[in-house]
Amino acid sequence: MNKASSKDSERRDAVARGTRAERDAREKHDGHGPAAEVAAEAAAATRGHDGGPRTLRRGLHILGALRRAGGAGLHVTEIAAQTGMQRSTVYRFLDVLVDEGYALRDGRKPRYRVLQAEAGDGDPHEQAIRRWRPAMRRISDALGDSVFLICRAGDDSLCLHREIGNYPVQVLAVTVGHRQPLGVGAAGLALLAALPPAEAADIIARNETALRAYGGLTAPHIRRLVDSTRDRGWSVIGNAAVPGVLGVGMAWCDAEGYPRLAISLSTLIDRMPAARQRTVAEVLRAELAKG
């Protein structure tokens, strides 16, 4: 090969190398091709190595801050300052904690606090069950029907525990772990009605579409039920979650008057004339007062 041919070959190789480098750079920028795949795999490996534990740790830091604050709770800005996180990040973690029933938002302030913060360490749901199971058992034994312990989980109610009565026909309206929009069941309706009016109105608006799946409930209907519950002091709702069933519920509020939990009793509508509804409400009130 002569000198001129050798130089031509070197120029072609240089052009080819330049073309490949430009293509790789372009593919990486556009998110396609081998270069982009290598970069994506490296990023995925980095995320998989530390992302999960780091995310969990940040959520636990927020939960720890709320527990240390106790019943007074914390504002989002206070949580951000204590944890060193951005407020937008704190909001995302709080949404999960509220949705899963570990934290509650006080709409009057707005502040956040853990469920049953005063009860000490441990799972708040388990603490609530231990605290209220004896009362539920007494209610069920006295009245013969199934009794349910319900907490708020975001815009839903969450069943924590139930006690079955001794009447031959038991109505197991919901199972433990069941969730449904606040206001659909008697306990959820009691919780909703006990919330500050503005907070309750926001929840009803957000649940408007979901309510239709429960006996054709509508937002205006729930608003009327909430008004009646506030006037009466206890909730009554029938033919919503389960046709032919009526429930009576009452909320338990903390020292500042914010609803934390509710207990309800459900049975066949035929077993719930107005006089017995009042009797159930009196029994519920007496047991909740002991808590």
N, C-alpha and C positions, 0 to 999 in steps of 0.2 A: 504494500500500500504506500503511495507517494505521500509527500508532506501535505499537499493540498487536500487530498482525500481524508487524511487523518484529522485535519482541522474541521472539515465539513462534518465528519462523524461526531466530533466533540460538540460542535454547535447544535446538532440534532439532539444529542443526549441532554444538553443543557436546556434546550427548549422543552423536551419531554418532561424533565424534572420540574421545570417551572410550571408547566401545564398541570402536572399532577398535584403540585403544591397548591396552585390556585384552586383546583377542583376540590381538594380536601378542605381548604379554608372555606370555600363557598358552601360545601355540603354541611360543614360544622355549623356555619351561620344559619343555614336554612333548616337545620334539624334533620337532614337526610344523609344517607351514605355511610360508608365504613367509619369515617372520621367522627361523624356525629354519634354513631352507635357506640364507639369506644368511649367518647365523652359521657354519653348517657349511662353506660354501664358503670363508669367510675363514680358518677354522681349517685347512682342507685346504691352502689356498694357503700359509699360514705353515709348515705341516709340510713341504710339498713343496719350499719354498724352501731350508730349512736342515736338515731332519731327517736326510736320508740322509748328507750329509757329516759332520754332527756325530756321528752314531752310529758311522760308520767311524772318525772321529778318536779317539773314546773307546776303541774296540776296539784301535786301534793303540797308544794310550798304555799299555794293559795289556800288550800284547805287548812293547812296548819295555821296560817295567819288568821283565818276566820275562827278557828277553835280557840286561839289565844285571846281573841277579842271577846269571846263569850257572848252573852245575851245582847250586849250593846251593838255588836256587828261592826262592819266596816263599809265605808264608801269606796267606790271603785278607785278613786284617786289615792285613797289610803292604802289599798291593796297594792296598787301599782308601785307606790313609794316603798312599801315594805319588801316587795319581791323583786324590784328592779325591772319589771316588765312594762311594756307599753299598755295603755288603757285598752286599746282594741284587742290585744292578746288576752288581757284579763277578762274582758267581756266574753270572749269565746270559751274560755275555761269555765267561767261562771255559768254560762248557758248549759254546759254539760252537767255541772254539779247540781244545778237546780232541776234539770230534766231527770236526773237519776235519784232525786230526793235527798241529796246530802246537804244542800244549802237552800235557803229560802230568801226571796227578795222582799224586803219591806217597802212596798210601793209608796208609803207615806213620806219616805226620807230622801232619796231611795238608798237603802243600805242592804247589805247581804249578811246573813249569819247562818251558822250551821244548824241543822235540825237537832233539837234536844241538846244544845250545847252544854246545858247545865248538868247533864247526866254523866259526864265524864268521858273517858276514852272508850273506844269500841265502835262497832257499827251502829249508826243511829237508828236504823230500822229494827235491829235486834233489841236495842234498848227500849224502843217504844213497845215492842211486843211483850217483853218481860214486864214492863210497867203496867200495861193495860190488860193483859190476859186474864188476871183474876177478876177484874171488873166485868170483862166480857162474859166470863163463865157465869158470874152471878146473874147477869142480865138474861142470858140464855136459859139458865135454870129457872129463873122466876117467870119468864114469859113463854118458854117452850119453843122459840123460833131461833133461826140462825142470826148471828151477830157478826158484824164486819168492822175491822179497823182499817181506816183509810187515811193516807197522807196525800199531800199535793206533790206532783212531779211535773214541773213546768205548767203547762196549760191543761194537764190531765190529772185525774185521780188515780192513785195506785193502791191496790189492795195488799196490805201487809200481813193480815191474819184473819182467820174466821173461826168462830166457835159454833158447833152444831147443836141445836136444841133437841128436846125430847118429844116434840109433837110428831105424830106419825108421818106427816107430810112436811118435808123440809125443802125450802127454796134456797138453793145454793146459787144465788144470783150471779156472783162472780167468784173466780178462783183466786188463790193467792198469786200475786204477780200480775193480775189483770189490770190493764189500763184503759181508761175511757175518758172522753172530754169532761172537764169539771162541770157539774150541773146535771149530768145524765142520771147518776144514782143519788140516793138520799144523802149519803155522807158527803159526796162531792158537791151536792147542792148546798149543804150546810156550810162547807168550807168556802164555797164561792160567795155565799151571802154574807159571811163574816168578814170578808176582805174589805179593805177600803173601797168605796164605790167606784172611784176612777180605775183602780186596778181590776176590779171585777168586770167593769164595762169593757176594758181592753181585752180581757180573756174571752169574753163572750163574742166579741167582734172577730177575734182570730179563729175561734172554733165554729164560726157560723156554718161553713161548708161541712165540717165533720159531724155536726149535730144531726144532719138529715138522715144519717144511717141508723138513728135510734128512734124508731117509731115516728119518723117525720118531724122530730123536734126542730124548732126554729129559734133564731135569736130572740125575737119578740116574746115567744113563749117562755124561754128561759128567764128573760128579764122579769116577766110577771111572777114566775115562781120564786125568783130571788126576792122580789118585793114582799111577797106573801111570807116567805121564810123570815125576813127581817121583822115583819110585823108580829108574827106568831112566836118567834124565838126558837123554832125547830122546823125542819124541812119535812115535806111530804111529797112523794112523786110516785106515780104508778104507770104501768104500761109503756115504759121507755126502753130501758135496757132489756127487760124480759117481759113479754106480754102476760097479763093476768097477775102480775106481781106488784105489790105496793110496799114501799119502804119509808121508814121514819128515821131521821138522822139528826145529830146535834154535834156542833163543833166544840173542840176544846181549845181555849186561847191561853197564851202565855200571860205573864204579869203585866205586859204592856197592851194586852187586848188583841194581839195578832193571832189568827187561827193557825194552829200547828197540826192538829189531827182531828179526825171526826170518827164517831162510832154510829153505826146504823143497824137497824133490825129490819129484815125483809120477810114477807110471808105472802100467802095468797090474798088477793083483794077481799075475798069473802070473810077473811079473818081480821080485817082491819076497818071496822066501822069507826066513825068519828070518835066515839067514846074510848075505844081501845087505842086509837092513835094518841089520844091525850095521856092515857095510862103509860104507854110506851115512852112518851116524851118525859113524863115525870120520873120514870125509872132511869132513863138515860141521864137526866139532869142530876139526879142524886148521886149516881156513880161517878160522873165526870167531876162533880164538886169535890169528891174525895181525892182526885188526882192532883 
